[in-house]
Amino acid sequence: MSTTVWIILAGALMTYLTRVGGHLVLSRFDRVHPRVEAGLNAVPAAVLTTLVAPAAVSGGPAEMISLAAAGAVALFWGGMMPMFLTGAAVLIALRHFVG
C-alpha cells in the first residue's frame, strides 16, 4: 500500500482511539463537574475557530466572501449545518468560477 493510505489509516485509528479513550475516562464518573462539562461543550467552537482563523487572516477574496455568506446564514437562519454548507458551496463556486 502507498504511504498515503497508511497515513489515512493511522489517522483514522488515532481518531478512533481518542474518542474511545475520552468515552472510557468519562464513563468512570457518576457525575461530571459543571466546569468540566462547560470545557467539553467549548471544544467544538475551539476546533471551528482553529479551522476558520487561518482563512480569515490570510485568505483571499473568495475566502472572505464565503466567510461573510456563512456568517449571514448563521445570523439569519441559524443552525450549524446550513452555515457550513453555504460557506463551502460559496467557496467552491468562487474558487472554480472566479479563479
N, C-alpha and C positions, 0 to 999 in steps of 0.2 A: 504494500500500500504506500501511497505517497505521504510525504511529510505533512501536507495539508490535512489529509484525512486523520492522521494521528493527532494533530493539534486540535481538530474539531472533537474527536473522541475524548481526548484528555480534558478539554474544556467542559464537555457535557458531563463527564464523570465528576469533575470538581464541583460543578454547579449542583449536581445531584447530592453529593456528599455534604456540601454546605447546607443545603435545605434540610436534609435528613438530620444532620447534626444539630441544627437550630431547633428542630421539632423535638428531638430527643432531650435536649437540655431543658426546654420549656415544659415538656410533659412531666418532668420530675417534680414540678412545683404545683401545689394545690391552687395557689393564688399568685398572680403576677403583681408585683408592686406597681402602683399607678405611674411612677416615674419611668420604670422600665417599659411599661405599655405605651406611654407617651413617646419615648425614644423610638420604639419599634414602629409606631404609627408615622414618625417623621422620616423613616428610611425611604419610602417611595419618592417623596418630594426631593430629598437629597440626591438620589440617583438621577432623577429627571434633571435636576439642576446641573449635575456634572456632565450630562449628555448635551444639554442645550447651551450652556455657558460658552464653550469654545466657539460655536457657530454665531452666537450673539456678539461676541467680542471681535472675532476676526473674519466673519463671513462677508460675502459679497451681497449685491442687491437681491439675488434670489433668496438667500437665507433670511435677509431682513424682511422681505415681503411675506415669506411663508411664516415667520415668527409672528408678524402682525396679524396675518389671517388666522393663525391658530389662537392667538390671544383674543381676537374678536369673537371667534366661535366659543371660546371658554367663557367670555363675559356675557354673551347674549343668549347662548343656547345651553351652556353648561355641559358637564359630562366630559370625562377624560377621553373616551374612545372617539367621539366626533372631533375633538380637538386634535388628537394625534392623526386621525385620517385626513383631516383638512390640511394640516401642516405638511404632511408627507405628500399629499396629492399636489398641492400648490408648488412645493419644492421640486418634485419630479417634473411637473409640467414646465416650470420656468427653466430648469436646467436643460430640458430636452428642446424646447422651442426657442428660448432666448439665447442660450449659448453655453 
